[in-house]
Amino acid sequence: MKWITILLAASSVPAGAQWLNYRETGTPRTKDGKPNLSAPAPRVKGRPDLSGVWEAERTPLIEYTRAFGEDVAKLQVDLNDATKYVQSVFWGVKPEDQPLRPEALAAMKRSSGTPVPSSRCLPMGVPGGLFVYTFKMIQAPREIIVLPGGGDPPRQIYTDGRGLPEDPQPAWMGYSVGKWEGDTLVVETTGFTEASWLDGARHPRSEQMRVEERYRRRDFGHIDLEVNFNDPKYYTRQFGFRTVLNLVADSDVLEFVCNENEKDQAHTAKH
């Protein structure tokens, strides 16, 4: 089954990847001492502070069983390790409604049988790295650093007013700049390598692709995230989705070395 490859790849990330139960100062709390996730969002110089350890909202098991059948629950993997958008950026969209150009279908056919990059210890890229395990955002005055918990390289989002590079060297994480529109951080990323797929369904991206992310921290424990993709080489129109990021309070992300105790490649090549 096509979906099993990405689920196995996601399961290779260690479950104990957080520094657990460290009581952070500055976290608003309820009377019983638990983090108050509905408290107002913190602010720095008038802007929402996006700093924290975050996890994308997980997909209910019933959504997986509707798509793949009851047997999905029997897999020896934790389905909470990744969200549905790791499997497909077109989750819930009928095949006939997906804006694929013939070039995209041809690229997907060429990659058929090739294990997903993450199962080969390569980055999931943007925004896939946000949807497997946790990640940490550190908001500084002139940039925002994103530390993925699943082994992707650190990501730099510059907020110092610079524009995107005109002729960038293609990269797995691309090149990101951000600006504030009210309380929403708008991030534009381009300059991707074409070796980086969008998801486990092998939807391609070209060097022309631009990814727009819109982050709005509505309270202490939640960020509303909208992601849009624009790639005229492979797709007939812009497309995207919306999700929610949940704060993982009193936690952290630790180092992850993909090739240490790696056991997936021998199995994923068979599917």
N, C-alpha and C positions, 0 to 999 in steps of 0.2 A: 504494500500500500504506500502511496506517495508520501503521506503525511508522516510516516514513521521515522524517516530520516531526520527531520528537523526536531522531532520530539526526543530522539536519542541524542542528538547533538546538544540540545538544551540540558539534558540530564547529566552531561559531563561536567557541569559547573558544580563546585562543592557546595553542599547545602549549608555548611557552617561558615559562610563567608562574611559574617558580621561579627563585630566586637559587641557582644551581647550584654545587656543589663547594666550599662554604664549610665548613671543618672546625670544627664546633662544639665548644667546650670542655664538659667534663662528660659527653660521650657515651661510654659504655663501648665498648671496642673489642677485637677479637680480635687475635691476634699479628700478622696481616698488615695491621692498621690499619683494617679495615672495622668499621662499627658492629655491636656485638654485640646483635642484636635479641632474643635469648633471655635477656639479663641481667635481673635483677630490676627491676621497675617502680620509678621514683623516687618518693619520698614527701616530703610537706611537712606538718609537724606531725601526723604519723601517718596522713595520708590519701594515697592515690595521687595523683600529680601528672599531670593529663591534658594538660599543655602539650606542644605539638609541632605539626609539620605532618603531616597524616594524609590517607590516601586509602582510600576504601572498596574492599574486595576486588572485583576485576574479574571479569566474567562470561566464562567460557570461550567461544570461538567456537562450539564444538559446540552449546551451549545456544541460541545465536541461530539456527544453521542448522536445528536441530530445530523451532524455532518458526516460522521464516520461509522456510526453504528454502535451497538451496545458493547462490542468487544474492546472498544477503546479504554474502558474502565479496567480491563484486565492487564494492561501494559505494566511492566515493572519500571515505570517512570513516574515522576511527580508532575502531574499536569499543571500544578501551580507554579512550576519553574518558568513558564513563559506564557505570553498572551496569544490570542488568536491571530494578531497582526504579525507575529513572527512566522506563522504558517503562510499567511497570505495578506497582502495589503488590500486585496479585494474581497476580504471575508464578507460574506453575506450578499455579494453582488453576483447576479446571474452571469454565466460565461458570455452570453450574447450581449450583455450590457457593459462588459469591460472594454475600455477604449484602447484596445491593442492594435497597433499597426501590423501589417504582414512582417515587417522587420523584427518586431518583438516575438511573434510566434516562431520565426525562424531561429532567433537567438535561443529561445527556450528549447527548441528541438535539438539544437547543437549541444546544449548543456545537459540534455537528458542522460541519466546514468552517472553523472558526475556528482560526488558527494557535496553537500552544501559547504561553503567556505569554513564555517565555524567548526565542522567536524574534521577539518584539516588544519586546525589551529590558526585559521585566518580570521580577521575581524568580521563582525556582523555589520559594522558600519553605522551610518545614520539613516533612519532613526532606529534600526533594529536593535542596537546595543542598549536602548532604553527599555526594551520589552522582555529581557531575560534577566531574572534576579534583580538585585537592587543596584542603584548607582548614586553617586554623591555629586552634588552641585556646590561649588564654592564661589560666592559672588564677591568679586573684588571691584575697586573703583573703575578700572578700565577694561576688565575682561571677566568672563565667567568660565571657570574650569569645571569640566564634567569628567568624573572618574568612574568609568563603567565597572561593575562588579564581575563581569563575565570575561575579562581578559582583553577587551578591546583597548587600543591606545588611548591615553588621555586626550580630551578634546578641548580646544581653546575657542571660545566665542568672544571676539573682540567687540567691546562697546565704546571704543574711544573715537568713533566717528569715521574710521577708515572705511573704504569701499572694498568690494570683493576684488581679488587679483584678476587682471585681464587675461593672462595666459598661464594659468597655474600648472605645475607638475601634477598629474593625476595622483590622487591619494585615496586611501581606504576611508578615511574620516572626512575628506573634503576640507574646505576652508570656510569658516563661519564668521559672520558679523551679525551684531544685534543692535537693535534700537528700541526705545520705549515709545509705545503709543498709549498714553495714559498709564494705566496699571498693567498693561500687557507688554511682555517682552516679545518682540518679533525677530526671529533669527532666520537669516538666509544663508544657505550652504550650497556650494557648487565645487567643481573641480574633482569629481570622483573618478576613480579607476573603473573601467568597465568590467573588471574582474569581480567587482562587488555587486551581488544581487540584492534585490529589495527584500526577499523573503525566501522561505523554504520551497515555495512553488516555482522558484527560478525566474520570477519576473525580472527582466534586465533593467539596467540603467546605463545611459551613455554619459560621455564627458560633458554633454550639454545639460544634463539634468540639474534642476534647481529644487531644493527642498526648503519649504517654508514651515517653520514651527512657531506657534503662538502660545506662550505660557502666561497664564493668569492665576496667581496664587489667591484664591478666593477666601481662604482662612488659614489658620496655622497648619492644618493637617492635609490640605488638598490643593492641587494645581490642576486647573482645566487646561488640557493640551489639545491643540488642533494641528494636524500635520497635512500639508498639501505638497503634491509632486507635480512638476512640469518638465516634460522631456519630449520635445517635438520629434526626435528621431524615432522613438519607440511607441509613443502614445498620441492619440488624436486630440486629447484635451487634458486639462488639469484634473486631478483627482485627489482624494484624500480621505481622512477619517478623523474622528474626535475620540478622546479617551480621557481618563482621569489618573493623575499620579497621587498616590497616597504616601504620606510621610511615615517612615519607619523610625520612630522616635527612640532615643537612648540606644543608638546602634551606630555601626560604621561599616565601611567596606575594607577588606583586606586584600593583599596581593593574591593574584591567581595566575598560575603558570600552566598553560594549556597542555604542554607536552609532558608534564609530570604525572605519571600514573595514567596516561592516556590509553583508553581501551576501545574507543568507538570505531576507529577507521577500519579495523578488521571486520566489523559487522555492517557498517553503513554501506560499504561497496556492494553488498549482496542484495540491497533493496532498490 
